[in-house]
Amino acid sequence: MFVSLGQLSGLPPHDVCVVGSGPVGIAVALACEEAGLSVLLLEAGQEQPDAFAAGLGAGHKVDEQRHAPTDIAMCRALGGTSRWWGGRCVPFDDIDFADRPSVPDAVWPIPHAEIESYYARAAAYFGIGPARFTAPSAVGSLGDVEFQRLERWTPQINMGVLHRRRLETSRRITVVLGAAVTAVHLDANERRVESLTVGGALGSLRITPPLTVLACGGLETARLLLVSQRSHPRAFGGIGGPLGRTYMGHISGKIAEIVLADPTSVADHDFFQDEGAYVRRRLNLPGETQMREGVLNTAFWIDNPPFHQHEHGNGVLSLVWCALAFAPVGRRLASEGVRVAHVGGQPRHWGRHVRNVLRSPFGTLSGILKILRARFLTKPRQPGFIVRNRAGRYSLHYHGEHAPHSASRVVLSDRCDALGMPYLDVDLRFAHGDAESVVRSHELLDAALQRGGVGQLIYRQADREAHLAAVLDQAADGFHQAGTTRMAATPSDGVVDAQCRVHGVENLFVAGSSVLPSSGQANPTFVAVALGLRLADHLAGLKCAGADVAAEPNSSLLHEGARA
């Protein structure tokens, strides 16, 4: 059932209040429903993005050289940022949970098996077929490199669209649109959430949910708790504690090209279908190699040259670039974050791209038609493409772990949004060690490729110092918002415990990538949903154990300063 903020005061009591209807929030709500719990799902935005909701996060201060602008990194609407992501689903690895001397702060209080057992349910939620993330490859393994790891892609990226009918017809889930939680109020002992302030364009009110799950994203969840900490300075590890610290993403980019000894072997690295979903291989360093070399977890995949670099001389890539660079068309083809990354900065060499197209107009047209058919006219849609060449030479994309650093953090600013909530000042930092790990991982990959006679890497820079500089120059994220409410065994080390419950607060939980103590090589959404499903089972267990799940009815709503 869908209702507006104005209808909230007339609702019956619910067992659980989930704040945020992004991919994790929806997953928690649906899993709670399956377990027999009633759920109040609050979404700050509307069914489609709107200007008022977008403005609530538009004032965060970021360094755009390191962090994506928040207007393209976050989305307040049903489905959240799943409206804009690519749909890539990747699990974490056993090595991410190991005791690694090279990453002493990346400590999980639970084993991988605790999350891995939920991968099948997460795969079903995303509609990606089985939770199968390996497939035999022609190469197999070369010791220091594995070729059989898979990423799976969801055919429908928007979880609000994929699960809307179930949300609408559910008897246990009530979705409230235009309902932004602006404060979490604790009791005098700071042991329980006493109430939440919920605001919208027309006013605000308080609700008293028995159990609250914050699933607002890495920045917004931290922001909400930081606001509450102003009134409760001992809560969440105390002022200056772990809340808002160790902000992570991934370190990603391209510093080399891969030349395949057998150019036809690129087919092994292209997209293919597996039981109704597209998959693609990633190249990974095995856990034992990472431990031996002291490197962070990094994945690689074969890719096209950057579209904006006209020197590639390829008409298909240039025509794709032209379409993306013309904003009215490009925004229909890709999310703004993806579009901006492919278009590149100024100057834009339109003439040279047009010349690439005109060099082989018929070949370009044929290639574009194949891409359009695969991307837009078939189901499931193909999530990407590789333009093959006879030389077997391709860009090599790396996607590496971003080590947790205490100085990488978010804090409240002195500027406020339309609902009176302070914006954030965001300081996302990458260290020399992050870049060193990326470069060393390239060296290990190159050596293994050459030993196995599979291929070799050709770097774009002259020497190792230039490689390091190039990695740091490209280091930026803001889409994979991890670590700001990290999971830890003690409140001095993290914000939530092993059950995703906020340390010291009995009825407050966090779901999402913000609880991750480490970022791994994997894109975080799939793992965050798996953790959310685990949390839902825990909440159901609390009810079965006789916890006071629905003690406070929503009929006790207290209106505060309603605005006309």
ZAMARGU-4260 file (C-alpha; in steps of 0.2 Angstrom, whole numbers, plus 5000, padded with zeros to 4 digits):
<rodrens>
0) 5000/5000/5000 | 5006/5017/4996 | 5001/5033/5006 | 5007/5051/5008 | 5014/5059/5023
5) 4997/5067/5027 | 4990/5050/5029 | 5003/5044/5041 | 4994/5048/5057 | 4979/5037/5053
10) 4989/5021/5050 | 4989/5006/5062 | 5005/5001/5072 | 5019/4992/5062 | 5032/4980/5069
15) 5046/4988/5060 | 5050/5006/5052 | 5062/5005/5038 | 5069/5022/5033 | 5074/5023/5014
20) 5067/5014/4999 | 5083/5011/4990 | 5088/4993/4985 | 5093/4988/5003 | 5077/4996/5011
25) 5065/4987/4999 | 5074/4971/5002 | 5073/4973/5021 | 5055/4977/5020 | 5050/4962/5008
30) 5060/4950/5019 | 5052/4956/5035 | 5035/4954/5026 | 5040/4936/5022 | 5044/4933/5040
35) 5027/4939/5046 | 5031/4957/5051 | 5022/4972/5047 | 5033/4986/5039 | 5032/5005/5038
40) 5043/5010/5023 | 5047/5028/5023 | 5054/5037/5007 | 5059/5055/5007 | 5056/5057/4989
45) 5041/5053/4978 | 5038/5039/4965 | 5049/5049/4953 | 5063/5061/4957 | 5057/5078/4962
50) 5065/5095/4965 | 5061/5097/4983 | 5068/5080/4988 | 5083/5082/4977 | 5087/5098/4986
55) 5088/5089/5003 | 5104/5082/4998 | 5111/5095/4985 | 5120/5105/4998 | 5133/5092/5003
60) 5151/5099/5001 | 5162/5088/4991 | 5179/5089/4982 | 5173/5084/4964 | 5190/5078/4960
65) 5188/5065/4972 | 5169/5063/4975 | 5155/5063/4963 | 5142/5077/4965 | 5128/5071/4977
70) 5115/5076/4964 | 5121/5061/4953 | 5128/5050/4967 | 5111/5049/4977 | 5093/5048/4973
75) 5078/5052/4984 | 5064/5042/4976 | 5056/5025/4976 | 5070/5013/4971 | 5084/5025/4977
80) 5100/5025/4968 | 5096/5008/4960 | 5087/5020/4947 | 5105/5025/4942 | 5117/5010/4944
85) 5122/4998/4931 | 5115/4983/4939 | 5131/4974/4943 | 5130/4961/4956 | 5146/4954/4964
90) 5149/4944/4980 | 5163/4948/4993 | 5178/4936/4994 | 5184/4925/5009 | 5200/4936/5009
95) 5190/4951/5014 | 5186/4943/5031 | 5203/4936/5034 | 5215/4943/5047 | 5226/4953/5035
100) 5241/4962/5043 | 5242/4974/5028 | 5225/4980/5032 | 5224/4980/5051 | 5208/4991/5051
105) 5198/4980/5039 | 5191/4969/5053 | 5174/4960/5051 | 5166/4954/5067 | 5157/4940/5057
110) 5164/4927/5045 | 5160/4927/5027 | 5148/4912/5029 | 5136/4923/5039 | 5133/4933/5023
115) 5137/4920/5010 | 5122/4910/5016 | 5110/4924/5010 | 5118/4926/4992 | 5105/4914/4984
120) 5090/4925/4991 | 5099/4941/4986 | 5101/4934/4968 | 5082/4930/4968 | 5079/4948/4974
125) 5089/4955/4960 | 5082/4943/4947 | 5100/4938/4941 | 5097/4919/4941 | 5107/4908/4952
130) 5120/4914/4964 | 5133/4907/4953 | 5148/4918/4953 | 5161/4906/4944 | 5162/4898/4927
135) 5175/4888/4919 | 5186/4898/4907 | 5197/4892/4893 | 5213/4898/4903 | 5207/4892/4920
140) 5220/4898/4933 | 5238/4905/4931 | 5243/4903/4949 | 5243/4922/4953 | 5227/4925/4942
145) 5210/4918/4942 | 5199/4919/4926 | 5183/4910/4932 | 5175/4924/4943 | 5159/4931/4937
150) 5149/4947/4939 | 5130/4945/4936 | 5119/4959/4930 | 5101/4962/4934 | 5090/4964/4919
155) 5079/4977/4928 | 5091/4990/4937 | 5077/4999/4946 | 5071/4990/4962 | 5057/5001/4964
160) 5050/4996/4947 | 5055/4977/4949 | 5046/4976/4966 | 5032/4989/4965 | 5018/4978/4962
165) 5022/4968/4977 | 5024/4984/4988 | 5008/4990/4982 | 4998/4974/4985 | 5006/4969/5001
170) 4995/4969/5017 | 5010/4970/5028 | 5020/4984/5020 | 5014/5002/5020 | 5025/5014/5009
175) 5025/5032/5014 | 5031/5044/5000 | 5037/5062/5004 | 5042/5057/5021 | 5060/5062/5026
180) 5066/5057/5043 | 5075/5072/5050 | 5079/5067/5068 | 5081/5051/5079 | 5076/5054/5097
185) 5083/5043/5110 | 5076/5041/5128 | 5085/5049/5143 | 5096/5034/5145 | 5101/5034/5127
190) 5096/5015/5126 | 5081/5016/5115 | 5074/5026/5100 | 5060/5035/5108 | 5053/5043/5092
195) 5057/5049/5074 | 5054/5066/5067 | 5047/5064/5049 | 5046/5079/5038 | 5040/5084/5021
200) 5036/5099/5011 | 5020/5103/5021 | 5025/5100/5039 | 5033/5087/5051 | 5027/5075/5064
205) 5034/5062/5076 | 5031/5043/5076 | 5036/5030/5088 | 5041/5014/5079 | 5046/4999/5090
210) 5060/4995/5079 | 5069/5006/5067 | 5080/5002/5052 | 5090/5016/5044 | 5093/5011/5025
215) 5097/5029/5019 | 5113/5026/5010 | 5131/5029/5017 | 5130/5048/5018 | 5112/5050/5023
220) 5112/5037/5037 | 5128/5045/5044 | 5120/5062/5042 | 5105/5057/5052 | 5115/5049/5066
225) 5127/5064/5067 | 5112/5076/5069 | 5105/5065/5083 | 5123/5064/5091 | 5122/5083/5094
230) 5108/5080/5106 | 5115/5064/5113 | 5134/5067/5113 | 5138/5050/5121 | 5129/5040/5108
235) 5136/5031/5093 | 5153/5030/5100 | 5154/5048/5106 | 5159/5064/5098 | 5175/5061/5088
240) 5171/5042/5088 | 5169/5030/5073 | 5153/5038/5067 | 5156/5046/5050 | 5174/5040/5049
245) 5183/5027/5038 | 5172/5033/5023 | 5177/5022/5008 | 5172/5018/4990 | 5183/5010/4977
250) 5199/5015/4968 | 5196/5012/4950 | 5202/5017/4933 | 5214/5012/4918 | 5233/5013/4918
255) 5237/4999/4905 | 5231/4990/4890 | 5230/4971/4889 | 5236/4962/4873 | 5229/4945/4871
260) 5241/4932/4863 | 5226/4924/4855 | 5214/4939/4849 | 5200/4927/4848 | 5201/4924/4866
265) 5192/4940/4870 | 5176/4931/4868 | 5180/4923/4885 | 5179/4940/4892 | 5164/4947/4884
270) 5146/4947/4890 | 5136/4931/4889 | 5120/4924/4896 | 5118/4912/4910 | 5101/4907/4915
275) 5092/4923/4910 | 5105/4935/4916 | 5120/4943/4908 | 5137/4939/4916 | 5155/4944/4913
280) 5172/4937/4919 | 5183/4947/4931 | 5201/4943/4933 | 5206/4942/4951 | 5221/4938/4962
285) 5218/4923/4973 | 5218/4926/4992 | 5234/4918/4995 | 5243/4929/4982 | 5235/4944/4991
290) 5241/4938/5008 | 5259/4934/5001 | 5261/4951/4993 | 5252/4961/5005 | 5240/4969/4992
295) 5222/4975/4993 | 5209/4965/4984 | 5208/4971/4966 | 5198/4965/4951 | 5201/4968/4932
300) 5191/4966/4917 | 5194/4969/4898 | 5186/4985/4892 | 5185/4997/4878 | 5197/5012/4877
305) 5189/5028/4885 | 5176/5034/4873 | 5181/5052/4874 | 5199/5049/4869 | 5197/5051/4850
310) 5214/5043/4847 | 5206/5026/4848 | 5201/5029/4830 | 5185/5019/4831 | 5169/5025/4823
315) 5158/5015/4834 | 5166/5022/4850 | 5166/5039/4843 | 5148/5039/4838 | 5143/5032/4856
320) 5153/5047/4863 | 5144/5059/4852 | 5127/5052/4858 | 5132/5053/4876 | 5140/5070/4875
325) 5124/5078/4868 | 5115/5078/4885 | 5097/5077/4879 | 5101/5061/4871 | 5115/5055/4883
330) 5104/5056/4898 | 5091/5044/4890 | 5105/5031/4886 | 5114/5031/4903 | 5113/5037/4921
335) 5121/5054/4923 | 5136/5048/4933 | 5140/5035/4919 | 5137/5048/4906 | 5149/5060/4913
340) 5162/5047/4916 | 5162/5042/4898 | 5160/5060/4891 | 5176/5066/4900 | 5181/5084/4903
345) 5185/5099/4891 | 5190/5101/4878 | 5178/5090/4868 | 5185/5086/4851 | 5168/5084/4841
350) 5177/5086/4824 | 5189/5072/4827 | 5176/5060/4833 | 5165/5064/4818 | 5181/5060/4807
355) 5182/5043/4816 | 5164/5040/4811 | 5166/5045/4793 | 5181/5035/4790 | 5170/5019/4790
360) 5152/5025/4790 | 5145/5008/4785 | 5155/4998/4798 | 5151/5011/4811 | 5132/5010/4807
365) 5132/4991/4807 | 5141/4991/4824 | 5129/5003/4832 | 5114/4994/4826 | 5121/4978/4834
370) 5124/4988/4851 | 5106/4996/4850 | 5098/4979/4847 | 5107/4971/4861 | 5105/4985/4873
375) 5087/4991/4870 | 5078/4978/4859 | 5081/4962/4867 | 5077/4954/4884 | 5087/4953/4895
380) 5096/4969/4890 | 5115/4967/4887 | 5122/4979/4900 | 5138/4984/4890 | 5148/4980/4875
385) 5166/4977/4869 | 5171/4983/4852 | 5183/4969/4846 | 5198/4971/4836 | 5210/4960/4826
390) 5225/4965/4837 | 5218/4958/4853 | 5222/4975/4862 | 5210/4982/4874 | 5210/4993/4889
395) 5211/4985/4906 | 5199/4992/4919 | 5204/4989/4938 | 5192/4990/4952 | 5202/4990/4969
400) 5199/4989/4987 | 5199/5006/4996 | 5208/5004/5013 | 5199/5011/5028 | 5207/5028/5034
405) 5201/5037/5049 | 5204/5054/5041 | 5192/5050/5027 | 5176/5055/5034 | 5160/5066/5034
410) 5155/5079/5047 | 5140/5091/5048 | 5141/5108/5041 | 5134/5124/5046 | 5122/5125/5031
415) 5105/5117/5031 | 5092/5110/5019 | 5074/5115/5018 | 5069/5104/5032 | 5082/5111/5044
420) 5094/5097/5043 | 5113/5101/5042 | 5121/5096/5026 | 5138/5087/5026 | 5156/5091/5022
425) 5163/5076/5014 | 5181/5072/5014 | 5184/5056/5004 | 5203/5052/5004 | 5214/5040/4995
430) 5231/5035/5002 | 5248/5031/4993 | 5245/5013/4999 | 5229/5011/4989 | 5239/5016/4974
435) 5254/5005/4978 | 5242/4990/4979 | 5234/4994/4962 | 5251/4995/4954 | 5258/4980/4962
440) 5242/4970/4957 | 5245/4975/4939 | 5263/4969/4940 | 5257/4952/4947 | 5244/4951/4933
445) 5256/4955/4920 | 5269/4942/4926 | 5256/4928/4926 | 5249/4932/4909 | 5267/4932/4901
450) 5272/4916/4911 | 5256/4907/4904 | 5258/4914/4887 | 5241/4922/4888 | 5246/4940/4885
455) 5254/4955/4892 | 5251/4972/4899 | 5257/4988/4890 | 5257/5003/4902 | 5251/5021/4897
460) 5264/5029/4908 | 5283/5029/4907 | 5288/5021/4923 | 5282/5015/4940 | 5281/5032/4948
465) 5270/5038/4934 | 5259/5023/4936 | 5257/5027/4954 | 5253/5046/4950 | 5240/5040/4937
470) 5231/5029/4949 | 5230/5043/4962 | 5225/5056/4949 | 5210/5044/4944 | 5205/5040/4962
475) 5188/5046/4964 | 5171/5038/4970 | 5156/5044/4980 | 5144/5031/4972 | 5150/5016/4983
480) 5147/5024/5000 | 5154/5012/5013 | 5161/5012/5031 | 5152/5028/5038 | 5143/5017/5051
485) 5155/5002/5051 | 5151/4985/5059 | 5163/4981/5074 | 5164/4971/5090 | 5165/4987/5101
490) 5157/5004/5100 | 5175/5012/5100 | 5178/5003/5084 | 5162/5005/5075 | 5144/5011/5075
495) 5134/4994/5073 | 5137/4977/5081 | 5138/4960/5072 | 5119/4960/5070 | 5119/4978/5062
500) 5111/4985/5078 | 5118/5002/5084 | 5129/4999/5099 | 5120/5003/5115 | 5103/5006/5107
505) 5091/4992/5108 | 5079/4995/5094 | 5090/5004/5081 | 5098/4995/5066 | 5107/5001/5050
510) 5106/4992/5034 | 5117/4996/5019 | 5134/4998/5013 | 5138/5010/5027 | 5140/4996/5039
515) 5154/4988/5028 | 5171/4987/5038 | 5180/4984/5021 | 5176/4988/5003 | 5184/4973/4995
520) 5185/4972/4976 | 5166/4970/4974 | 5153/4983/4970 | 5144/4984/4987 | 5125/4983/4982
525) 5123/4964/4981 | 5132/4962/4998 | 5123/4976/5006 | 5106/4967/5001 | 5112/4950/5008
530) 5116/4959/5024 | 5099/4967/5024 | 5091/4950/5022 | 5101/4943/5036 | 5095/4958/5047
535) 5077/4955/5042 | 5079/4937/5049 | 5086/4944/5065 | 5071/4956/5067 | 5059/4942/5065
540) 5069/4932/5078 | 5066/4946/5090 | 5048/4945/5088 | 5048/4926/5090 | 5058/4928/5106
545) 5044/4939/5113 | 5052/4956/5110 | 5041/4972/5112 | 5040/4974/5094 | 5023/4983/5092
550) 5021/4992/5109 | 5019/5009/5103 | 5005/5013/5090 | 5007/5025/5077 | 4991/5033/5083
555) 5001/5042/5096 | 5009/5053/5083 | 5013/5070/5089 | 5012/5084/5076 | 5025/5097/5077
560) 5023/5114/5068 | 5014/5109/5053 | 5016/5121/5039 | 5003/5126/5027
</rodrens>
